[in-house]
Amino acid sequence: MVLEYCKCWVQTAQSYTLLNIGQGVIITAGLSIGMGLAAKDVSDGKINLGDLVAINAYIIQLYSPLSTSLTRTLLVCVCGVQCSGDVLALIFPAQAGWAARTA
């Protein structure tokens, strides 16, 4: 049962990592394209530098919830599992050696 749990945890961590990489690529591409188009408009005189800064702020605020929520969720889950294991080891000290046997 513990090995199945560990395998599921590894698969979950891998999928979260892949999702975070995908989100990072999307965020970087969107920011780069948006800033490139805005910089072209600044050089053409269509918008001023303040508009460029405002566009940058809007794009960053649009993507900021995506870049932090999954990472924070994963860290909280991992810390919660570690803390739960520590608590269980305190409550059931006789069974605390299972981690050493399965590692």
C-alpha positions in Angstrom: 0.0 0.0 0.0 2.8 2.4 0.8 4.5 1.6 -2.5 1.3 2.3 -4.4 1.0 5.6 -2.5 4.6 6.6 -3.3 4.0 5.7 -7.0 0.8 7.8 -7.1 2.7 10.7 -5.3 5.5 10.6 -7.9 3.0 10.6 -10.8 1.2 13.6 -9.2 4.4 15.5 -8.7 5.5 14.8 -12.3 2.1 16.0 -13.6 2.3 19.2 -11.5 5.8 19.8 -12.8 4.8 19.3 -16.4 1.8 21.6 -15.8 4.0 24.3 -14.2 6.5 24.1 -17.1 3.6 24.5 -19.6 2.2 27.4 -17.8 5.7 29.0 -17.6 6.0 28.7 -21.4 2.6 30.2 -22.0 3.2 33.0 -19.6 6.6 33.8 -21.1 5.3 33.6 -24.7 2.4 35.8 -23.9 4.5 38.4 -22.1 7.1 38.4 -24.8 4.6 38.8 -27.7 2.6 41.5 -25.8 5.7 43.5 -25.0 7.1 43.1 -28.5 4.0 44.4 -30.0 3.8 47.2 -27.5 7.4 48.1 -28.0 6.8 48.3 -31.8 3.9 50.7 -31.2 6.1 52.8 -29.0 8.8 53.0 -31.7 6.1 53.9 -34.3 4.8 56.7 -32.0 1.3 55.1 -31.6 1.6 54.8 -27.8 3.9 56.4 -25.3 6.2 54.8 -22.7 3.6 55.0 -20.0 1.2 52.9 -22.0 3.9 50.3 -22.5 4.4 50.1 -18.7 0.6 49.8 -18.2 0.4 47.0 -20.8 3.2 45.2 -18.9 1.4 45.6 -15.6 -1.8 44.3 -17.0 -0.2 41.2 -18.6 1.7 40.4 -15.4 -1.5 40.7 -13.3 -3.3 38.5 -15.7 -0.8 35.7 -15.4 0.2 36.0 -11.7 -2.5 33.8 -10.2 -1.4 31.0 -12.6 2.3 31.1 -11.8 1.9 30.8 -8.0 -1.2 28.8 -7.2 -0.1 25.3 -8.3 3.4 25.6 -6.8 2.0 26.7 -3.5 -0.6 24.0 -3.5 2.1 21.3 -4.2 4.4 22.6 -1.5 1.5 22.7 1.0 0.6 19.1 0.1 4.1 17.8 0.4 4.7 19.6 3.7 1.3 18.2 5.0 2.3 14.7 4.1 5.6 15.0 5.8 4.0 16.5 8.9 1.3 13.8 8.9 4.0 11.1 8.8 5.8 12.8 11.7 2.6 12.9 13.7 1.8 9.3 13.0 5.3 8.3 14.1 4.7 10.0 17.4 1.3 8.4 17.9 2.3 4.9 16.7 6.1 4.6 17.5 6.0 0.8 17.0 5.1 1.2 13.3 7.5 4.1 12.7 10.1 1.7 11.2 8.1 1.0 8.1 9.7 3.9 6.2 13.2 2.5 6.8 12.1 -1.0 5.6 10.5 0.3 2.4 13.2 2.7 1.4 
